[in-house]
Amino acid sequence: MSRVKGSIVFTDLDGTLLDHDDYSFSAAAGALEALKREGVPIVPVTSKTKAELLSLRDAIGLETPFVVENGAGIYIPKGYFLFNDDSLIDAGSYWCKRFAPPRSKLTELVMNAPEALRMSMRTFSEMTILELSELTGLTEAQAELAAAREFSEPIEWTGEDSDASELKDYARQHGYDLIKGGRFFHLTNGYDKGQALYWLKQQYSRANPNQAQFAIALGDSANDIDMLEAADQAIIIKNPHSKTIELAPGIPVIRSAQAGPSGWAESLSSFLNLDLP
């Protein structure tokens, strides 16, 4: 049995549950099945879009809420919780909790950047589907889903400064932060994955008032730090493609020995004492 009752697994996808190169989750299949058998909710918290998540959730076999575009929005299947919230927006089969302005606001900010910055970056909206496919390794069909963004405008930075410090300064002058994901930079204005985790954990607590909820967060890159620090237990997945991320002092953290879905399965199985098939 699971060692931690009331656990909720909040997980990044690319480079964490999904392999960085081929986007496969097969190495984590046994742990996924064990978690489902134990009734532990698995909540994707990702930079991906709703369009991408719908098919991916089906492939993984998830029926839980999911967080899109780095915490910009949360989608909750209707009927998942037996209560509602006045802040939720009707989105067909889902309720949507929005934390971010529409994508058009970010596009405008980027397009109005100084020419020196504009020469060193490309946004998703400026790329063709073929270009996005070649850049990410996604098929053209998958790239089209990735381009269907509602709240965000990922940026490919081609400047010499790997930290894009000048772009960060420009973003901050206009009330935005710039965070680095696995491949792209992302603009945010006060929302993040940690805020989304906190809000969803509150909903699970509301739905289960007699059971303390224990949030486990897994991530591998800088844009996961807020989520990892908001959790009761942080698990940092080894990322051979970028420098090791550090959390604030006092945060309980586990670091996986393996990368991607293998590290995901290894860490959760050990921490929760899962009975793997």
C-alpha positions as CSV (number, residue, x, y, z in Angstrom):
1,M,0.0,0.0,0.0
2,S,1.0,3.6,-0.5
3,R,3.0,5.0,2.4
4,V,1.3,8.4,2.3
5,K,-2.5,8.6,2.5
6,G,-4.2,11.6,0.8
7,S,-1.3,11.9,-1.6
8,I,-1.7,14.0,-4.8
9,V,1.0,13.8,-7.5
10,F,1.5,17.0,-9.4
11,T,3.9,16.4,-12.3
12,D,5.6,18.3,-15.0
13,L,5.6,16.4,-18.3
14,D,8.5,17.1,-20.7
15,G,11.7,15.7,-19.3
16,T,9.9,14.5,-16.2
17,L,7.0,12.1,-16.9
18,L,7.8,12.2,-20.6
19,D,11.2,11.4,-22.0
20,H,13.0,14.6,-23.2
21,D,13.8,13.2,-26.6
22,D,11.0,11.0,-27.7
23,Y,8.1,12.1,-25.3
24,S,7.5,8.5,-24.2
25,F,6.1,7.7,-20.7
26,S,6.6,4.0,-21.1
27,A,9.3,3.8,-18.5
28,A,6.8,5.1,-15.9
29,A,3.9,2.8,-16.9
30,G,4.3,0.5,-13.9
31,A,4.3,3.4,-11.4
32,L,1.4,5.0,-13.2
33,E,-0.7,1.9,-12.9
34,A,0.3,1.4,-9.2
35,L,-0.7,5.0,-8.4
36,K,-4.1,4.6,-10.2
37,R,-4.7,1.3,-8.3
38,E,-4.0,3.1,-5.0
39,G,-6.4,5.9,-6.0
40,V,-3.6,8.6,-6.0
41,P,-4.6,11.5,-8.3
42,I,-2.0,12.3,-11.0
43,V,-2.3,15.9,-12.0
44,P,-0.2,17.1,-15.0
45,V,1.2,20.6,-14.5
46,T,2.9,21.6,-17.7
47,S,3.8,24.3,-20.3
48,K,1.7,22.3,-22.8
49,T,-1.7,23.5,-24.1
50,K,-5.2,22.1,-23.4
51,A,-5.2,20.7,-27.0
52,E,-2.0,18.7,-26.3
53,L,-3.2,17.5,-22.9
54,L,-6.6,16.1,-24.1
55,S,-5.0,13.4,-26.3
56,L,-2.1,12.8,-23.9
57,R,-4.4,12.3,-20.9
58,D,-6.2,9.7,-22.9
59,A,-3.0,7.9,-23.8
60,I,-1.8,7.9,-20.1
61,G,-5.3,7.0,-18.9
62,L,-5.9,10.1,-16.7
63,E,-9.3,11.5,-15.7
64,T,-8.0,14.1,-13.3
65,P,-7.7,17.9,-13.5
66,F,-4.8,19.3,-15.4
67,V,-2.8,22.6,-15.4
68,V,-1.8,24.1,-18.7
69,E,0.7,26.7,-20.0
70,N,2.8,26.9,-16.8
71,G,-0.1,27.5,-14.4
72,A,-2.0,30.0,-16.6
73,G,-5.1,27.8,-16.5
74,I,-6.6,24.8,-14.8
75,Y,-9.1,22.5,-16.4
76,I,-11.4,20.3,-14.2
77,P,-13.6,17.7,-15.7
78,K,-17.2,18.5,-14.9
79,G,-18.4,16.3,-12.0
80,Y,-14.9,15.6,-10.7
81,F,-15.6,17.6,-7.6
82,L,-19.1,17.7,-6.2
83,F,-19.1,21.4,-5.8
84,N,-18.4,24.5,-7.9
85,D,-16.6,27.8,-7.6
86,D,-17.9,31.2,-8.8
87,S,-14.5,31.9,-10.4
88,L,-14.7,28.9,-12.8
89,I,-15.6,29.4,-16.4
90,D,-17.7,27.0,-18.4
91,A,-15.4,25.3,-21.0
92,G,-17.6,22.6,-22.5
93,S,-16.8,19.3,-20.7
94,Y,-14.6,21.2,-18.2
95,W,-14.6,24.0,-15.8
96,C,-11.7,26.4,-16.3
97,K,-9.9,28.4,-13.6
98,R,-7.9,31.2,-15.3
99,F,-5.0,33.0,-13.8
100,A,-3.6,34.7,-16.9
101,P,-4.7,37.3,-19.5
102,P,-5.3,36.2,-23.0
103,R,-2.4,35.3,-25.3
104,S,-2.9,38.5,-27.4
105,K,-1.5,40.6,-24.5
106,L,1.7,38.7,-24.5
107,T,2.1,38.7,-28.2
108,E,1.7,42.5,-28.2
109,L,4.3,42.8,-25.5
110,V,6.8,40.8,-27.5
111,M,6.1,42.5,-30.8
112,N,6.7,45.9,-29.2
113,A,10.1,44.9,-27.8
114,P,13.2,46.9,-28.8
115,E,14.6,45.8,-32.2
116,A,17.8,44.5,-30.6
117,L,15.7,42.0,-28.6
118,R,13.4,41.2,-31.4
119,M,16.4,40.1,-33.5
120,S,17.3,37.5,-30.9
121,M,14.0,35.8,-30.4
122,R,11.2,34.0,-32.1
123,T,7.8,33.2,-30.7
124,F,5.5,30.3,-31.4
125,S,3.1,32.6,-33.3
126,E,6.0,33.6,-35.7
127,M,6.9,30.0,-36.5
128,T,5.2,27.8,-39.1
129,I,4.0,24.4,-38.0
130,L,6.8,22.8,-39.9
131,E,9.4,25.0,-38.2
132,L,7.9,24.3,-34.8
133,S,7.9,20.5,-35.6
134,E,11.6,20.6,-36.6
135,L,12.6,22.7,-33.5
136,T,10.8,20.5,-31.0
137,G,10.9,17.0,-32.5
138,L,7.1,16.9,-32.5
139,T,5.2,15.6,-35.5
140,E,3.4,18.3,-37.5
141,A,0.1,17.2,-36.0
142,Q,1.5,17.4,-32.4
143,A,3.2,20.8,-33.3
144,E,-0.2,22.1,-34.4
145,L,-1.6,21.2,-30.9
146,A,1.3,22.9,-29.2
147,A,0.7,26.1,-31.2
148,A,-2.9,26.3,-30.0
149,R,-2.1,28.4,-27.0
150,E,-4.7,30.3,-25.0
151,F,-2.6,32.2,-22.4
152,S,1.0,32.1,-23.3
153,E,3.6,32.9,-26.0
154,P,6.8,30.7,-25.7
155,I,10.0,32.3,-26.9
156,E,13.0,30.7,-28.6
157,W,16.0,32.9,-27.5
158,T,18.9,32.9,-30.0
159,G,21.0,35.6,-28.4
160,E,24.4,35.1,-27.0
161,D,23.2,35.6,-23.4
162,S,21.9,32.1,-22.4
163,D,19.9,33.6,-19.5
164,A,18.3,36.3,-21.8
165,S,18.9,38.9,-19.1
166,E,18.0,41.8,-21.3
167,L,14.7,40.2,-22.2
168,K,14.1,39.6,-18.5
169,D,14.7,43.3,-17.8
170,Y,12.3,44.3,-20.6
171,A,9.6,41.9,-19.3
172,R,10.0,43.2,-15.7
173,Q,9.6,46.8,-16.8
174,H,6.2,45.8,-18.1
175,G,5.1,43.8,-15.1
176,Y,6.1,40.3,-16.3
177,D,8.6,37.6,-15.3
178,L,10.6,35.5,-17.7
179,I,11.1,31.9,-16.8
180,K,13.1,29.2,-18.5
181,G,11.4,25.9,-19.4
182,G,13.0,22.8,-21.0
183,R,13.4,24.4,-24.4
184,F,11.8,27.8,-24.4
185,F,11.4,31.0,-22.3
186,H,7.9,31.8,-21.0
187,L,6.4,35.2,-19.9
188,T,4.2,35.2,-16.8
189,N,2.5,38.0,-14.8
190,G,2.1,36.7,-11.3
191,Y,0.8,33.2,-12.0
192,D,3.0,30.1,-11.9
193,K,2.8,26.3,-11.4
194,G,3.0,26.7,-7.7
195,Q,-0.1,28.9,-7.5
196,A,-2.0,26.3,-9.5
197,L,-0.8,23.5,-7.2
198,Y,-1.9,25.5,-4.1
199,W,-5.3,26.2,-5.6
200,L,-6.0,22.6,-6.6
201,K,-4.8,21.2,-3.3
202,Q,-7.4,23.4,-1.7
203,Q,-10.1,21.9,-3.9
204,Y,-8.9,18.4,-3.0
205,S,-9.0,19.3,0.7
206,R,-12.5,20.7,0.3
207,A,-13.6,17.5,-1.4
208,N,-11.9,15.3,1.3
209,P,-12.4,17.3,4.6
210,N,-11.5,14.3,6.8
211,Q,-8.3,13.4,5.1
212,A,-5.2,15.7,5.1
213,Q,-3.9,16.1,1.6
214,F,-0.2,15.6,0.8
215,A,1.1,17.3,-2.4
216,I,4.1,15.6,-4.1
217,A,5.5,17.6,-7.0
218,L,7.9,16.4,-9.6
219,G,9.8,18.6,-12.1
220,D,13.2,18.9,-13.8
221,S,13.7,22.6,-14.9
222,A,13.6,26.1,-13.6
223,N,9.9,26.7,-14.5
224,D,9.1,23.9,-12.0
225,I,10.7,25.6,-9.0
226,D,7.5,27.4,-7.8
227,M,5.6,24.1,-8.0
228,L,8.3,22.2,-6.2
229,E,8.5,24.7,-3.4
230,A,4.7,24.8,-3.0
231,A,4.5,21.0,-2.5
232,D,4.8,19.0,0.8
233,Q,7.5,16.9,-0.9
234,A,9.6,18.0,-3.9
235,I,11.1,15.5,-6.3
236,I,13.7,16.9,-8.7
237,I,14.1,14.7,-11.8
238,K,17.6,14.5,-13.1
239,N,18.0,16.6,-16.3
240,P,21.1,15.9,-18.3
241,H,20.3,18.8,-20.7
242,S,20.5,21.7,-18.2
243,K,22.1,22.8,-14.9
244,T,20.8,21.4,-11.6
245,I,18.0,23.4,-10.1
246,E,18.1,24.5,-6.5
247,L,15.2,25.1,-4.1
248,A,14.8,27.5,-1.1
249,P,16.4,26.2,2.1
250,G,14.2,24.0,4.2
251,I,12.2,22.5,1.3
252,P,12.0,18.7,1.6
253,V,13.6,17.4,-1.6
254,I,14.5,14.1,-3.3
255,R,16.7,14.0,-6.4
256,S,16.3,11.1,-8.8
257,A,19.3,9.1,-9.9
258,Q,17.8,8.6,-13.3
259,A,16.4,11.0,-15.9
260,G,12.9,11.4,-17.3
261,P,10.2,8.8,-16.7
262,S,12.7,6.3,-15.3
263,G,13.6,8.8,-12.6
264,W,9.9,9.6,-12.1
265,A,9.0,6.0,-11.5
266,E,12.1,5.3,-9.4
267,S,11.5,8.3,-7.0
268,L,7.8,7.8,-6.5
269,S,8.0,4.1,-6.1
270,S,10.6,4.5,-3.4
271,F,8.9,7.4,-1.6
272,L,5.4,5.9,-1.6
273,N,6.5,2.3,-1.3
274,L,4.5,1.4,-4.4
275,D,3.9,-2.3,-5.3
276,L,4.9,-2.2,-8.9
277,P,3.5,-4.8,-11.4
